[in-house]
């Protein structure tokens, strides 16, 4: 008797679905637009057009999916038939959104909170869109658009760093701020390149077609160059976290060598590029001197402000989107409580976000909403990890690694609050839910 093997049923050819095809095309435009759209006449030349593209495109794609499509033969009959972890993730996420709504209604800055809530509600549609019939049909196209747009941004960032070409005349402080390409901000671009690097690595190690592997390898080299010139150690750390998850799931016990190679590549990049090496030395010196403010790039102020906001309104927070308005008074209150200053000496620093998505959910919507959101994310991540480990499915592996990258970046940044990073992450989360909710492949005797 041989060992039992898992076997997936043969997939039937996909039926014609014009609505899903239109939705797929719209999502491709959204991914490209949130990476590249710029309106130099707008007050927020980079963020405003990207947000408009994300909101309008998401709404249109969701509307397309309301149209009837091919009848699914194996559709689930009830919520109870969904595996436990995906079911918990869905329930907890819905409860977190409901509490965000209550928070907006109870907010002392209701106009701001309700306006932000509308944005959250529309972008949240990306979760069911990712779990819908669109993704299996458009997976290759969506991946290609995402990697292609990220490659263009990375190439422009390298040209900007070399002083060869810049698409915009920007007033900046320090050369590091001049390499944001069409993202507009070096941090936004660096996190986007971190996500794209993990996806490209996944294609490189799992694609069957040689052409796909060559293109993924070339894109990965461009992303690496873009990350180096952006000098963003947060993004490099996120890349290592996501790559480690991907390589462990892909190679299992043999993952130690490729993980070591990835870490060595990051180390070589840091040492070989003088500006990045200088930045790493500054952080190392800050760690030796106990200068924790400098070590975390002076994020202590927004973190302390978020904690103070949560202490003041622990149940429902101040409302979605209210952090910029509440930052200064609560930072001052935190300074009084801690008997120390939380002031950043950097001219370019702006704290419209807490620079930690987990803390900001608590300050905006309250501790219960934060716990529900983290619980939903944890259940989803555990579910897709389980599916990737048991099935060895390349798609599940890449999805788990991509979500791990986003979760790591969210510790010191805000990838779920900017369209350029939120759109791919939310689509990936929805698709991860669908993959994890699929029935296990049948086991048969050889």
Secondary structure, 3 states (H helix, E strand, C coil): CCCCEEECCCCCCCCCCHHHHHHHHHHHHHHHHHHHCCCCCCCCCCHHHHHHHHHHHHHHHHHHHCCCCCCCCCCCCCHHHCCHHHHHHHHHHHHHHHHHHHHHHHCCCHHHHHHHHHHHHHHCHHHHHHCCCHHHHHHHHHHHHHHHHHHHHHHHHHHHHHCCCCCCCCCCCCHHHHCCHHHCCHHHHHHHHHHHHHHHHHHHHHCCCHHHHHHHHHHHHHHHHHHHHHCCHHHHHHHHHHHHHHHHHHHHHHHHHHHHHHHHHHHHHHHHCHHHHHHHHHHHHHHHHCCHHHHCCCCHHHHHHHHHHHHHCCCCCCCCCCHHHHHHHHHHHHHHHHCCCCCCCCCCCCCCCCCCHHHHHHHHHCHHHHHHHHHHHHHHHHHHHHHHHHHCCHHHHHHHHHHHHHHHHCCCCCCCCCHHHHHHHHHHHHHHHHHHHCCCCEEECC
